[in-house]
Amino acid sequence: MKMVSAAKLKKAQDAITAMRPYANTLTELLQNLSGSIEDASGSAYANERPVEKVLLVAITSNRGLCGGFNSSIIKEIITQRNGVYAGKQVEVFTIGKKGNDILSKEFTVTDNRGDVFDDLTFANVAAVADQLMELYASGAYDRIDLVYNRFKNAATQIVMTEQFLPIVAEQDVTQNVSADYIYEPSQTAIVDELLPKSLKMQLFKAIRDSFASEHGARMTAMHKAT
């Protein structure tokens, strides 16, 4: 099992390493356009509301035998509910069977999309992102966060909590050098197009990170078991 995980880890690590430059460039482009986000006609995903209902997206695995990989996410979900979101209505959207099995005992789990790991492609993850975006745009939730393990190396995974929705324009305090882009047809049209694409890429990156972290954690766990 250690050897199998090592082989899968190499493939998953190459995938997340290859997509990070694209994801970072897309984020940089959106930051340059941050001034246009407020004026974007279709940016329902940037509208902030008073936070009363929160959806935490727990990205875990479908299989066990990976050490504390899944338990760290479950602990973070509980910490978020009892800490930052104390007094709020907190529900969970799980991506991964293990998270769903445990969290459903204590939380209201709205859906489980562990099926994305059966065929981990951008198209399948984009469908999940569309589902989350619709929940926010309809007003079902006032905030959606992603909770996942970020891949650092085979032995180290970092638990991350990222705001997914609403989108908050990041203010760059070092705007001494601004990228010179020519926008066609307009900045507003491009922002309206890039916002959903950026959200889909953010979720895809988080799931890819978690997938690589899972195999790293399993490889390490099997080494210790040996």
N, C-alpha and C positions, 0 to 999 in steps of 0.2 A: 504493500500500500504506500510505503514511503517512496518507492521508485516510481510508481504510477503518478503520485502527487507531484513529484519533482518534474516529471515530463509535462504534466498539465500546467504546472506553475510557469515553466519556461514559455509556453505558448501564451498564457494569460498575461504574463509580465511583458512580453513583446507587444501585445495588443494595447495595453494601457500606456506603455511608453510611447508607442507610435501615435496615439490619439491626443496626448496631452498638448503638444505644440498647436494643433488645430483648435482645441478647446480654449487654450490660453489666448490665441490670436483672435478668436471670435469674441471672447470677453473683453479684450483690449479695444476692439472695434466698437463694441457697445458702450464702453466707457467714454470713448471719444464722442459718441453720439448721445451721451447722457443728458445733455441739455435739451435734446429733442424728445426725450421719453415722456415728459410731462405734457407735451403738445401732441403726442401721437394719438390719432383719432381712434385706433383700435386697441389701445393698450389697457384693456380691462384687467390685465395681469399686474399692472403697476399701481392700481388703486388701493391705497391703504385704508383699512377700516379699524375701528376699536376692536381689540382682540378679545373675543369671548369664546369662540369655538376654534379648537386647534386640532389639526391632523398631523400625526407623526408617522412618517414613512419609515418603517423598520426594514432594513435590507439585511437579511441573514442568509442562511444556506438551506438547501433541501435535505442535506445529509449531515450526520454527526461525525464523531471521531475527529474533531478538529480543535481540541483543547478548549480554551476560553473564548473562541471566536464568536459564538452566538450569545453566550452569557454576558459578554461585555456590552453588546447592543441592548439586550434586555435590561441590564442594570442602568444604562444611560437613558432608556425610555422612562423607567420608573423615576430616575433622578430628575428628569425634565418635568415630569408631571407633578412631583412633590416640591420642586424648587421654582424654576422660572414660571411655570404655568399653574402654580398652586391657586386653587379657586376657579380655574377655567374648566370648561368642558373639553376634555382631551380624549380623542379617539385615535385608533391606530389603523394604518393601511400597511399590510405586510407584503414583502417580496421575499419569499422563502418559507418553506414548510416548517422549519424548526421554530422560527419566530412566531408563526401563527399558532402552533401547537401550545406554546407556553403563554404568550401574551393574551390569547383568547380566554384564558381562565380569569384574568384580572381586568382586562380592558374590553371595550366594544371594538371589535375588529370589523371594519367596513368591507374589506375585501382582501383576498390573498392572491397575488400574482406570481407564485413560484414557478409557473409555467414558462416564464421568460428564460429560465436557465436551461430549458430543454433545447432551445435554439436561440442563443444569445446574439441577436442581430439588432442593428439600429432600428429597423422597421418595427420589430416586436416591442422594443423599449419605447419607441415613439408612441405606440398605441397606449401604453400605460401612462406616459406623460400627458397625452391628450385627455385621458380619464381624470387625472389630477387637475389639469388646467380647467376642465369643465366644472369640477366640484368647486373650485375657487371662484370662477367667473359667475356661477349661479348663486353665490352667496352662502353655500352650505358650510364653508369654513372661512375664518378670517385670517388664518395663517397656516401654511404647510411647511414643515421642516423635513429634511432628509437626515436619517441617522444611519451611519454605515462605517465600516472599517476601511481606512485609507491605506493602501499598500505602500510600505516603505522598503522592506526587504523580507526575505523568507521568515525571519524570526520576529519581525516587528510589524504590528498593525496599529494604526492610530485611530481611535474612535473619533469620528467627526459628526458634528451637528451643523448642517447648513440650511439657511433659509432658502426655500424653494419659491414660495409665493407669499406675499407679493414681491415683485422685483423692486429692489431699491437701487436707485442710481448711485454708484460710488463716486464720491467727490475726490478727484485727484489733486492733492495739495501741491504737487510738483509739476504744474502745468506750464513749465518754462518752455518745453518743446512739445508742440502739438503736431500730431500726424496730419499731413496735408493730403486729404482724400478729395476726389471729385465724385460727387454722389449723383447717380442717375437712377430713377427719374427725380427723386427728392430725398432729403434726409428722413422726412416723416414716413414715406413709403417704405424705405429701407428698414427703419426701426420697426414698423408694423410687421415686416417680413421676418426680421431677425429675432424678435422677442420670443415667438414660439419655438423657433429653431434653437435658440440659445438654451431654453428650458429643456428641450428634448436632449440636447447635448450634455447639459448638466446632469440629468438623470442617468444617461447612458454612461457617462464618465464615472459616476458614483457606483453604479452596478458593476462596471468593469473593474474598478478599484476593489470592490468587495469580493469579486470573483477571484482575482489574483490573491487577495489576502486569505481567502478561504483555503486555497491550495497550499499557500505558504504555511498557514497555521496547521493544516493537516500533516504536511511533511514534517514539521517540527514535532508535532504530537506523536507521530509514528516513530520518529527517531528516539524520543524519550521513552516510548513504550518498549522499543527494542532493548 
